[in-house]
Amino acid sequence: YGLNADALLKYWREQIRNQTDVSVKTAKAVVKQHVGAAIDDARAEITRYRDGYVENLRQSLQDSQSGEDTRGARLNAVKSTISELSELQKSLNKCGEALEVRGDDIR
């Protein structure tokens, strides 16, 4: 009862290739899951921060008895911060989209 060395080598190469493919797909899926969750968490945290920040500033502006110049400066600061947070949120969305596109390579 003999074994053909070439057939045995071919069999094990195929087995290793299959296991490697499964390992790579599993690793990509795990990375996608964790990075995607981190992006979603960051997006939610930025949204909460932005909403709270804007509300605090609006309330502060309403309560303020200071002059028009001070209110204008605060309003400009609010607009600037909102703009910066919107840009950050857009960047996070792009990261999430890129992750989804790369995740499609897994399939």
QUIKAPE-V509741 format. One record per residue. N is the residue number from 1. D_LAST is the distance of its C-alpha to the last C-alpha in Angstrom with 1 decimal. Layout:
((N & D_LAST) (N & D_LAST))
This chain:
((1 & 41.6) (2 & 39.8) (3 & 36.3) (4 & 35.0) (5 & 33.9) (6 & 31.6) (7 & 29.9) (8 & 29.6) (9 & 28.2) (10 & 25.6) (11 & 24.6) (12 & 24.2) (13 & 22.3) (14 & 19.7) (15 & 19.7) (16 & 19.3) (17 & 16.5) (18 & 14.5) (19 & 15.6) (20 & 14.7) (21 & 11.1) (22 & 11.0) (23 & 13.1) (24 & 11.1) (25 & 8.0) (26 & 10.7) (27 & 12.6) (28 & 10.2) (29 & 9.8) (30 & 13.6) (31 & 14.4) (32 & 12.6) (33 & 14.5) (34 & 17.7) (35 & 17.8) (36 & 17.0) (37 & 19.7) (38 & 22.1) (39 & 21.7) (40 & 22.4) (41 & 25.3) (42 & 26.7) (43 & 26.5) (44 & 28.4) (45 & 30.9) (46 & 31.6) (47 & 32.1) (48 & 34.5) (49 & 36.3) (50 & 36.7) (51 & 38.0) (52 & 40.4) (53 & 41.6) (54 & 42.3) (55 & 44.1) (56 & 46.2) (57 & 47.2) (58 & 48.0) (59 & 50.2) (60 & 51.7) (61 & 52.6) (62 & 54.1) (63 & 56.2) (64 & 57.2) (65 & 60.8) (66 & 60.5) (67 & 61.2) (68 & 59.1) (69 & 58.1) (70 & 56.5) (71 & 54.6) (72 & 53.4) (73 & 52.3) (74 & 50.4) (75 & 48.8) (76 & 47.7) (77 & 46.2) (78 & 44.3) (79 & 43.0) (80 & 42.0) (81 & 40.2) (82 & 38.4) (83 & 37.3) (84 & 36.0) (85 & 34.1) (86 & 32.6) (87 & 31.4) (88 & 30.0) (89 & 28.1) (90 & 26.8) (91 & 25.6) (92 & 23.8) (93 & 22.2) (94 & 21.0) (95 & 19.6) (96 & 17.7) (97 & 16.4) (98 & 15.4) (99 & 13.6) (100 & 11.6) (101 & 11.0) (102 & 9.9) (103 & 7.7) (104 & 5.7) (105 & 5.4) (106 & 3.8) (107 & 0.0))
